[in-house]
Amino acid sequence: MNHHTLTMKYYCLIEKDEDGYYYASIPTLPGCFTQAKTYEELIERLHEAISLYLDLNGPPDPDEIREFVGVGAVEVNST
């Protein structure tokens, strides 16, 4: 029997809060997020969170996946 493994790439938004914790969300997987004290631990937890999400919900519909464009900064003058 021939088993094929499909590898998918999911883009994550990663932020670091004022207490030093890392927080990540996966826009393509609504409600899929995690946090950790270190970046390395965050990456491990992201793998777990994504796997759990896919086990419970299945993969997203390819027609609903948005193209990742990038991250930008916008400067706004305060009044």
C-alpha positions, -999 to +999 in steps of 0.1 A: +000+000+000+013+034-010+008+062+016+014+098+005+020+126+030+008+160+020+027+189+035+009+222+038+024+256+047+003+278+070+014+314+076+012+326+112+010+360+128+034+362+157+036+389+183+054+394+216+035+410+244+047+433+272+053+404+295+076+387+270+051+359+259+048+350+223+014+348+207+006+333+173-026+330+152-031+313+119-055+334+098-063+306+074-076+285+103-101+306+122-098+302+160-064+285+158-039+302+180-014+295+208+011+312+231+044+304+248+072+319+269+099+312+243+099+314+205+111+278+202+082+266+224+058+286+204+068+269+172+063+235+189+029+246+201+020+259+166+026+224+152+003+209+179-024+236+175-025+232+137-026+194+139-054+195+164-073+220+144-070+199+112-080+167+131-111+184+144-121+205+114-103+191+084-083+212+060-096+245+048-114+246+014-087+256-011-112+282-026-113+300+008-076+302+014-063+338+009-029+345-006-004+357+020+010+390+007+032+402+035+034+425+066+035+462+063+038+492+086+016+523+084+026+556+100-003+577+113+000+611+129-017+614+162-037+645+170 
